[in-house]
Amino acid sequence: MITEASSYLFNATKGRVYFRSVKILIPPTWKEKSYGKPKHETYEKADVIVAAPYWKHGDDPYTLQYEACGKMGKYIHFTPNFLANDYVTDIYGSRGRTFVHEWAHLRWGVFDEYDNDRPFYVTGQNQVKVTRCSSDLTGIYVCEKNSCTDGSCVINKLTGLFKEGCAFIPERNQTAVSSIMYMQSLSSVAEFCSEHNHNREAPNLQNRMCDYRSTWEVIKNSTDFENDLPLTSSSLVTPPSFSLLQKRDRVICLVLDVSKTMAGGNWINRLHQAAELYLLQIVEENTYVGIVTFSDKGEIKTHVHQIVSDEARKQLASYLPTAPGGKRANVCAGLRLACEVIRKKEGHLYGSEIILVTGGQDNSTGRCFSEVVNGGSVIHTITVGSSAAKEIEHFSKETGGFKFFVPERLDFSDLLDVFTGIMSRSGDTFHQSVQIESAGESVAGYRQLRRTVTIDGTVGRETFFIATWQAAEPPEIILVDPIGRSYTIKDFELDSVFHVARLQIPGTAERGDWTYTLINVHLAPQVLTMTVTSRAANSTLPAVSVKTYMSKDTTYYPSAMVVYVQINQGFSPILGASVTAIVSSENGDTVSLELLDNGAGSDIIKNDGIYSKYLFSFSGNGRYSLKVHVQANRTTVPQTAMPWSHAMYIPGYVENGKLKMNPSRPPAIKNNVQVRRGGFSRTAVGDFFTVSAVPIGPYIDVFPPCKIIDLDARMEDDKVILSWTAPGDDFDKGQATSYEIRTSETPLELRDSFYNTTFVNTSTLSPQHAGCTEIFVFKPEAFTTGNITVIYVAIRAVDEVFLRSELSNIAQAVMFIPPMAYPTSNLKFGVSTILLLFFLLLTAVCLTVSTRLFFSKEKEEKDSFKKWS
């Protein structure tokens, strides 16, 4: 697949790019052979994942895209069936061509040029056309459903479009050479649509998301093509090389800062609580763990021990530090000892992990940076407080590790939370810990902290409730399970030295709502926290998972960022959740955001399980941490088609004058597309990000309303009805002041010369609060002549200081004027004349979810083009 894709991509990009080398990470559960050792490669960082289907019936290759046009996607997903069975090539085309289709989604952020929801449209010449690019592709229209009275496609007299059941069947032999983002399966298709043949009338996602730019225009604008001249010959392009890698045991070394430069006298307590939680509950079974501490000097507390039992976990926890060390932090001393500990076990550092926790002002990390980074370990960093050296995060950036930041307010659960976020990235979710709850607040004397947390049916194994406190005596604890059983402080295992109470629920925890109450029994206020963790209840049923992303890890004011939260069960998105993001600055100031999956503002696709929100309010410069709370009383998985960018399921072809149909797409298995009647609770943390250039002084409004991305237009009688989601005064917050609406006969005129187009009177239109649905009706002047049947509409929102949003997506309104020019010869094939081709579907052994492909970019100075390796 990749070898074919490399050659196809080289030609499609006019001699500019190809794949030079590929790393394939073999699942650790497969039989061990003479595979290489991975360095920084992990399942979670893969560009391509081979795993069970998104739907139980579907093998559509797809790419997870959640950012704007031109932005990289998250990963490509192939199923074992797609790779193992050749019948899929009739449906999707050759695997190499399909890979290039998906790679363009992933790498260059382009979108599909077809649309399942709007497969046809009416042109300005009052003709029905298939949504495609380029419009040179030929084929016929075939009706496969009962809406066809005589076997022919039927026109809906109200919309001018074909009724449901009509499909476009392409000719197998074409002369059209584009486009790869429409139907790469055709042998003649070898190019992306360009500005010369781009179909700007088609109502597809590429036009809507990329402002009517062709896919090749977007691709050429990528940094991959900066200053690159195409090769004139493909003779220098060699086939990709492949490396097979396999990681067996997980080996970790904790490197803990115990210097007196750490914030406050409470540091050792909080460090011990968090590291103990990690060792007793979070780190997966069979992992090898060692412990190193450092201040002025480093100390090996213990060489690696394998976690094979609860006793082994407790033994490791007994080596955690209990007292502070010297006055300064020597990070290099700790890291070098960690490398020594790992090499003693493995003989090398490849694939191992180091968890570095520090807040010391050590600016001498350059002394060991190269040797540690190049050694092969993945380094996860936890920096604490504003005084932590800025260079620490570079260890994570260079090795692909997590990078967490904890504000100086060490009384809260922040340090506990980041330790729970350091999980294996092998793809084995059954053994991973899931954080259900994290709550903490300052509780006044004789007051209480009371919360309800939901244990859902996907978790419940190895469930722990952990309380912490500050005073000499523990709080009163009351925990009630869903069937009314009560637990008190007597049922918890107490550690009065480090102020921790821990309760493990025997067996599988009861499904439903658990209510806990922490009562401060002292007169003085104190911070009380509760953390709840669990694991998947069943190896065949993935737990609901929550992952966080930021649109970038560095920003300069007033540039906004976007917070993303992905909620899935396996690969199925979870809808209907309430998602709250808490963003904390270095000094502990917090901002709370409610994230939405509504297809508006920062959320480009509705109901894809990815919730988002703009973040633009910052209290100052420095590092910011991210924590997410997810709660749902009743959630669903979508029962419609896959929302993401994916290769088209080709219904059939016309070949040598005969119609040959592929098997129909199998219906969804309702047992697998289920409604979850219960709710769930989750907490997750994300990597920190950095903000610079935040001004000091009075607030000045520099934030415009956000771009409207879901503008829709339809005709009713002689009026245009517009609908969209209201933006805010500042991005997606607050309420805009007014709207500017204009129309044109061409989308490019609106895009390039908005204020030279036809004005629409909006004096009666008052913007609603951000997130509300707006409806506006007007009668366009263009239709009064009777000659124009299609107009394009765009909107800008204006705030109170006359800052304007970016131009909205451009919507199309069609005036259907019957009779219309029907397609003629294309309608001659009915249901009775379809020749069905049936394929024997061979049962294939399901590949593990851990199989994956990796690509990273490398530029060599001697070449004038790019390669991926």
N, C-alpha and C positions, 0 to 999 in steps of 0.2 A: 504493500500500500504506500509506504513512505517513498520507496524508490520511484514508483510511478508518479507520485505526487511531486517529487522534486523536479523531475523533467517537465511536467505539465506546468508547474508554478514558474519555472524559469522562462518558458515560452510565454505564459500569460502575462508576466511582468516585463516582457520585452527585453529579456536577457539581463535582469537585474538581481534576482534572488533565487536561491535554491537551498536545500537542506544538505549540510555537509556531514553532520554526525547526529546520532540519536542515542539516548540512554533509556533503556527499558528496565524498570525496577520490578524484579520478580517477587511475587508474594512470599513472605517468610514461611508460609505453611507448605509451600511446594518442596519437593525433594531437593536436597542440597546437592549442587554440582559444582563445577569449577567456575562459578560466577565471580565477577569482580565485586569489590566492596564499595557501596555507595559512600560518597563524601558528605555532601549537603543535600542530596536528593531525597525527597519525601513524597508520600502520596498526596498530602495536602497542598504541596507546592507544584504539583504536576500541571502541565499544560493539557495533557490528554489523559483521560481516565477510562479504563475498560472495566465495566461493572454491570450489574443487573439493570434491567430497563427502568426508565422513569415510570412508565406504565407497565403492568405485568404482561401486556400483549404487544408492546411497541418496540420496534428496533430503529426508529428514526434517529439518526445521528443528529446531535444538537450541540449548540454552544450556549453556555450561560452568559448572557450580556445584561448588565444592569446599569451601565453608564451611557453617556451621550454618544452621538456620532463621532467616530474617530478615536474613541477610547477603547483600550484593550478589554476583552472579556475575561472571564474567570477560568474556564476550562472547557474543553471539548469532551463529550461523553459518547463513547461507542459501547454497544452491547456485545457480549460474547457471540451472540447469534449473528450479528452483523459481520463479524470477522471470520466466523467459522463456516458459514453457509453461503454458497455461491448464488442461491436464488435471489438474494437481495440485490444483485447487480442489475437485474431486470427492473427493479423498483426504484433504485437510487442511482444507477449508473455504476461505473467502475469505482472501486474503493479509493484509488488514487485521486480521481477527479472529485469524489465526494469529500476527501480530506482537504483539498484545496478550497472547496466551498466553505468548509467549516473553519479552516485556518484564516481565511479573510475575515470572518466574523471575529475570531479570537484576537488576531494580531492587529488588525487595522480598524476594527469597530465599524464595519459596514453591515448593512441589513439586507434581508431577503427582498427580492424584486417581484415576488408573487404574494398573494394575500389569501389565506383560506377563508377569512370572513367576507372578503369582497373579491371573489374570483373574476368578476366582470365589471365593466364600467361603460358609460356612454360617452362617446367622444364629442368634440365640438362639432363634428359633422353629423351628429345624431345617429351614430352607429354603435352597436354593441361590440366591444373588444374584450379579449382576455387580458387580465392584469399580468403584464409581462414586460421584459426588457431583453432584447430589443423587440420592437413591433414587427421586425422582419420574419420572425419565427412563424412557420405555417403549421396548420393542423385543422382538425374538424371539431365540431361540437356534437357530443353524444349525450343522450338522456338515459340515465340508469334507474330512475325511480318512477313512481306512479303519477308524478305531476305531468307526465308526457302522455297526452291523450292518444296520439297516433305514433308514438315512438320517437317523435322529434322534440327538440328543445322548444319550450313555450315561453313567449315573452310576457312578462307581467305588465299589464296595461298602465299601471300606476307608476312604476319605477322605470320602465323601459328596459329592464334587465331580465335575464333568463330566470325562470323559477328554479327552486331548489331541485337538484338532481341532474342538472346539466353540467357536463365536464368537457374541458378542452383536451383533446387527444392530439399530441404532436405527431408530425411526420417523422419517421425514424431517420430518413435521409433528408438533410437540410443543406441549405447554402449559407444560412446565417451563422456568423462566427461568435455571436455573443447572446446570452451572457452567462458567465459562470455562477452568478448569484441568482439566476432564475432556474435554468435547467442544464446543469453541467453534464448530465448523462448523455446528451446528444453528441454524436461523434464529431460533428462540425464545430461545436462550441469550444472555442479555445481562448477567448478573451473576456475581460470584464467590460461591461457597458461603459462607454466614454461619453464625453460631452458631445460627440458627433452623432451618436446613435441612441442616446439615452431617451427613454420614454417618460416624459415629464407629466403626461396625463394620467398615468397609471396610479391608482390609489394604494400604493404599497408602503411598507414601513421604511424603505430606503428613501423615498421622496419625503415622507412625513418627518423622519428623524434627521435627515441630512439636508434639509432645505433645498430639495430638488437637484442636488448635486449628484452626478453619476458615481458609481462605485469606484471607477478608476480615478476620478478627480479626488475622492477622499483618500484612496490608497496612496496616490502620488504625493499627497500632502504630509504623509507620515515621515517621521525623522529617519526611518529606515532608508529613505531614498534621497536624503540630503547629500548633494554633491556627488551622486553616484551616476556614472555613465554606463550605459548598457554594453554588454559584450556583443560583438558582431558574430561570434561563433560559439556554439555549444560544446566544442571539442575539449575545452578546458574544464567543463563541468563533470566532476566524477560522481559516481553513485554514492549515496550516504554510507557511512560506516556505522555499525551498531555495536553498542556495549551492553551486555547483560549483567545487571547488578542485583545483588540480593543481600538484604540485611537480616541477620538472624536475631541475636540477643540485643536487647536494649540496655545500654550501659550509660549511667548517669553519675556525675559527681557534683554534689552541692558545694559551692564556694561561698562562704558566709562571712560577711564583714562584721567583726566584733570590736572594732576600734572605738575609742571614746569620742571620735568626731561624729558618730551617729547621733541622730536627733533625740535628745532627752534621755533620762535615766530609765525610761520604759522600753527602750529598744530591745534589749535582750529578751524581755518577756514576750514582746510581740513577735520577734524573730523565732523564738522557740515555739510559740503557739502555731505560727504559720507553717514552719518546716515540719513540725510534728504532724499537723493535719495532712501535709503532703505525703509523708512517709506512711502514716497509718491508714489513709483513706484514698488518696488520689492516684499515686503511682501504680502502674499495672503490675499484676502478678508476674513472676519470673523475670522481672527487671533486676539488673545488677546496680547497686547504689553504693557510692563512697561519699565521705564527708571531709571537707577541708575548711578550716577557718583561717582568717588572717587579720592582722592589724599591722604593727610594725614588721612582723615576720609571719610566715605561714606555718600552719600546723596540720598534719594529717590526723584527723580524729579517728578515722577508720578507713581501711581499704575496702574494696567492694564486697558486699554481701548480696546474695541472690534472695529476692523476696519470694519465698515458697510457702509461707504460713504467717498467721497473725503474730506468732512468737518472733519470727524473723523481722517483722515490721517493728515490733516493740524493742527488739535488740538494737536495730539501727537508730531508733529515736533516742535511745539511752546515750548515744554519742553526741547528741546536739549540745551546743554551748550553753552554759548556765551562768557565765559571768563575763563581763567585758574584758578586753585585752588592752593593748597599748594605746598611745595617744593619736597615732596617725594610721592612715590606711595605705597599705602597699598591695595594690591589686595584682601586680605582676607576680608577687610572691605566692599569692593564692592560686593564680591560674597555672603557674608552672608546676606546683605540687599536684593540682588536679590532673594535669597531663601525665605526671608520673604515676598517679594512682590508676589511671585508665590504661596506660601502656603496660603496667604490671599485669593486668588482666588480659588485655587484647593483643599486646605487642605492637599496636598502632592506635591511632586516634580516629580513623575513618568511621563515620557513622555514629560516633559517640556523642554525648550531650553534656554540656556544662551549664549549670544554673548559677549565675553570678548575681549575688545580692549585695549592693553597696550604696552608700550615701556619702562616702568619704570624699574629701577634696584631693584626690590623687590625680595630678596632671602629668604623671610620668608613665602612663600606660603605653606610650610609643616605644618604650624599651623592649616590650615583649609582643607588640601588636602583630607583626608579620609572622613570627614563629608560631603564635597561637592560632591565628586565622588560617594560615596555610597548613596547619597540622591535620585538619580534616574533621575537627569537632564542630558540631552545631552549638553555638553559644547563645543561651537565653539570658537576657539581662533584666534585672529589676533594680531600677534606680530609685532612691528614696530621698525626697526633699530637694529643695532648690540648690543646695550646695554640691550635689553630686556632680562629678566631672562630666562635661558634655561629651567627652571622647568615648565614654563607656558604651553608648548606643551603637557606635561603629562596629563593635564586635558582633552584634546581632545582624546589622545590615549586611556585613560581608559574608556571614555564614548562614543566613536565612533563618535565624532564630527569632523567638518572640522577643519583643522589647516592651516592657511594662514600666510604668511610672507610678509611684505611690506618693501622694502629698504628705506633708510633714505632720498632718493630724493623725498620729499613730494610735490614737485611742479608738479609732473606728476599725471596720473590718477590711479595709483596703488591701492590706498585706495578705490576709487570708484569701481574699478573692483572686489575687494574681497567681498565687501558688496553685489554686484549683484550675487555673487556665493553662497550666503547662502539662499538656497531655501528649501521649504518643500520637504521631501523625502518620501512622502506618495504614490507616483506613479501617482498622479493626475496632469498630464502635462498640462491640459487645462488652469488651473488657475496659472500656474507658469510663472514668467517673463522670457523672452529670451533676452539675450544681443546680439544685432546685431552688434554693433560697439563700439570700444574704441580706440581713437587716441589722442595723445598728443605729442607736441614737442616745443622746444624753437624757437620762431619765431622772426626774426630780425625786427627792426623798419620799419614800412610801408610795410612789407612783409605779406604773407598769408599762411594759412594752408588750403589746398583744397583736398577733398577726395570724392569718390563716394561709396555709400553703397547700397546694394540691399535688398529690402523688397520683400520676396517671398510670394507665395500664401498660405503658411501654417501659416503665422503670419499676423499682421496688426492691431489687436485690442489693444487699449490702448498704442499707439506708442508715445514715448517721444524722443525728441532731447534735450540734456542738454549740454550747453557750460560753461566752467569755464575759468577764467583769473586771472592775478596777479595785473595789474595796477589799478589805481583809477577808470578809466573809462572803460566800456566794449568795446570789439572789435566790428568792423562792422561784422554783420552776414548776409549771403545770403544763403538761402536754396531753391533748385528748385526740384519739384517733377517730376515723370516720364511724366506727361502730360504738363509740362512747367509752372505750377503754382509756383509763387515765394513767399517766406516768408522772412521777414527782422527782424531786431532787434525789430521793433515796435510790431511784432506779438508774441514775447517772453515775458514771465513773468520774470521780472528782480528783483534780490536781490542784491542791490549795496553793502550791508554790507558784505555778504559772497561770493560775486563775482560769482553768478550763474545766468544763463539765461535758462529758461525752456519753451519748447513748446510742448503741447499735440496736436497730429493730430486728428481732429474730426472724429468720426466714424471709419471706417476701412481704413487704409493707402493704397494709391494707390500701386499696385504691380509693381515692376520694379526698375530702378536705380534712387536714390536720390543723388543729388550733393550738398555738403555744402562747404561754404568758410568762414573762419574766418580771418579777416584782422586786423593786429596790427596797430592801428591808432596812436601809440606813437613812439617816436624816439628810446627809449631804447628797447632792446629785452625783451620778456616775454614768459612764457609757456602758451600756449592755448590748451585746451582739448575739445573733443566732445565725448559724450557717447550717444548711441541710444539703447533703450529697447522697447520691444513689448510683446504681448502675442498671443497665438494661436487664429487664426481667427475662427476656427470651432471646436466644441467639438467632432465631428466624424472624424476629420482629424488631426492626431498628427502633431505637429510642428517638423521641423528638429531640432534635438538636438545634442549637442557636449559635450562629457565627456572626462576628462583627467585622466590618471593614470601614476604613475611611477613604475618601476619594483621593487623598494624598497625605503624605506624612509630614509635609512642611508647607506652610502658607504664609503669605505676607499680607497684612491688613491693607485694604479692605476686601481682599479676595476671599470669597466664601468657600466653605468646605461642605461635603455631604457625608452624613452618617448613614451607613447601610447596615441592616440586620437581616440575615437570611435564616428562615425557620423552615426546617424540613423534617420529614420522617423518611429516612433513606434519601431518595432523590425526589420524593413527592413534596411539593410546597404545601405549607400549612397556612390556611387563610383564617381571618377573623380574630386574630390575636390582638391584644392591647400591648403595645411596645413602648417603653419609656427608656430614653438614654439619659444618663447622668454624666455630664462633662465637668471635671474638676481641674482647677488651675493649681499651680505650685503652692499657692498660699491657702488652698482649701476652698476657695470660692467655687460654687457649683452653678451649672445651668441645666435645667431639665427640659427635654424635648420629647414630644409625642410623635412617634414615627408612624407613617401611613403607607399602605399598599394600594393606593387609589388611582394610579396612572396619571398623576398630575404633579406639577412642580418638579421636584427632584426625582420623582418615581416614574420612570419612563414606561413601565409595563404594569398594568393593573392585574392584580390577583396572580402574581408569580411567586408569592411567598417571600419577596424581598421588600422590606419596609425601609423607608428613608425619610430624611429631613435635612434641610439646609441648616448649617451652623455658621453664624457670622458674628455673634456677640462674644467678645473676649475681654476679660478684665485686665489683661496685661500681657507682656511678652513671656515666653518660656514654654515649658512642657505642660501638656494637658493629658489627663487620663480619661478613659472611657469605660463606663460600666452600663450594662443593659439589664432591665427587668422586663420579663415577658409573662403575661398572665392571660389565661383564656378560660372562660366558663364553658364554651362550646365552640369547637372549631371544626373546619371541614377541609378536605382536600378537594381541589377543583375537579369537576366531572366533565369539563370541556376539553378541547384539544390543547396540546402542549403550547404554552405561551411563548416559548423561547425561540431563538433563531435556529432553524433546523433544515435539513435537506428535504426537498419535496418528495412526497410519496407519489410516484408516477402511476396514474391509473392504467395506462396502456400506450400503445403506439399504432400508427398506421404505417404498414410496411408492404411495399409492392401492391398498393391498392387494397390491402386487406387489413381489417381492424383486429388487433391482437390485444386483449385486455389482460392485465395482471390480476391476481386475486384481490378481492376487495379488502380494504383494511379491516382487520378483525375488530368486532365490537368490544367495548370495555367490559372487563369482568367485574360485575358489580360488587362481588365480595372483596375485591381488591381496591375498588374506588369507593371507599366507605366514608360514612359520616361518623366522626368521633363524638359521641354524645357526652363524654366527660371533658373536663378542662385539664389544664396543666399549668405548672409554674416553672420558670427557668430564670437563671441569672448567668450572665456571661460578661467577660471583660475583653477589651481590645487593646491592641498596641497603642502606645502613646503617640502623640503628634506634637509638633512645635509650631508656635506662632511668633512672628516677628513684626516689627514696625507698628505696633499698636500705639496710637498717640496718647499723650498725657494731657488731660484738660477736659473742657466741656464737650459733650457729645455733639457731633455734627452728623446729620443724616446724609450718608453717602451710599445707602443701599437701596437700589431700585426694586420694584416688584419683580418677582421671578417670571420667567418665560412661560407663557401658556402653551402647553404641549398637547392638549386634547381637544382643540377646537374642532367641532363637527358642524357641517352644514347640510341641510336637506330642503327640498322644495315642497311646498304645499300650496296648491293653486298657483298664484303668481307671486308668492312671498317666499323669502328665504328665512328659515328658522335656524338660528345659531344656538349652540350649547357648548359650554366649557366650564372648567372648574376655576373659581375665582382665585387669583393670586392675592398676596398681601401688600401692605404698604412697604415692608422690608422683606423681600423675597417671598416666602410663604407664611409670613407672620403679619397679623393685623389686617388692615383693610385699605385697598387702593382708593384713589380719589375719583378717577374717571377712566374711560376707555376711548381709544382711537380705533375706529374700524374703517377699513378701506377695501375696495374691490377692484378687480382688473380682469381682463380677458386672458391674461397670461400669468402664470405663477412667477416667472422670472422678473416681471415688472414690479410685482409686489415685493419680491425679495430684494431687488437692487435699487428700486426708486419708489419706496413706499409713499412718500409725500407727493409724488407726481401722479398718483392713481386716484380713482374716484372716491370721494368723501362720502361717508354714511353718517347721517345725523344721529348722534347718541345722547342728545340733551335729556331724554326721558330715562336714560339708563344710569342707575346709581349702583356702584359696585357693592357687593355683599362681602361678608367676612371671608377670609381665606379658607378655602376648602368647600365652600358652598357651591352649588350648581347654578350657573347663570343661564338664562334663556332670553334671547332677544330676537324680535321679528322685524323685518323690514322688507320693503318692496324695491328691488333693484331697478335703477333706471335702464340698465343695459337690456333687460328683457322686454321693455316697452316697444322696441323696434320690431320684435318678432324674428330678427335675424340671428340673435345670439342665444345659444342653448346652454352654454356652460360659462360660469363665472367663478373666479377664485376670490377668497376672502381671507383677510389676516387682521390681527388685533395687536395693539400695544396697550399695556396698562400704564397709568400715570399716577405717581404718588403726590403728596401734598406740597412737596418742594420741586415738582415738575421733573423728577427723575423718571425715565421711561424704561420699561422692560425691553428685553430683546423681542424681536418680531416673533409672533406665535408661529406654530405650524400653519401651513397654508391649506385651508379647507376648500373643497370643490363642491359647488352647487350645480345641479343639472336640471334644466327645464326639458322634460320629455315632450316631444311634439309628434304624436302619431299622425299618419303612418310613418314608420321608420324603415330604413333600408335593412331588411333582414339578411343575415347570411343565407346564401342559397345552397350551393353544392355541399356546404359543410353540414347540412341537416339530413343528408340522405341515409345515414346509418341510424337505425333504431335498435331497440333491445333485441328484436328477433334476429338481427343480422350480426350480432356481436359474437365473435369467436373467442371463447374463453380458453385461456391456457392455464392448466392447473400444474402446480409444482409439488412434488413430493418433498415435504418439509422433514428433514432428518433431525432426529433428536440429538442435541449436542450436550456434551458435558459443560455445565455452567462454570465459567471462569470466575475465580475469586475476585472480589471487589478491589483487591489490592494491586491488580495489574495496571501499569501505567507507562506512558511515554513522556519524555522530557525534552524540551528544547530550550536552549538559551542562545543569545545572539553573540557572535564574535566578529569583530572587524579586523581584517589583516591589511596592513598598510600597502602591501604589494598589489592588492587587488583593487579594482575600481568599482566593485560591486559587493553586496553583502551575502553572508552565508549564515545559516543557523547551525549551531553545534550543541 
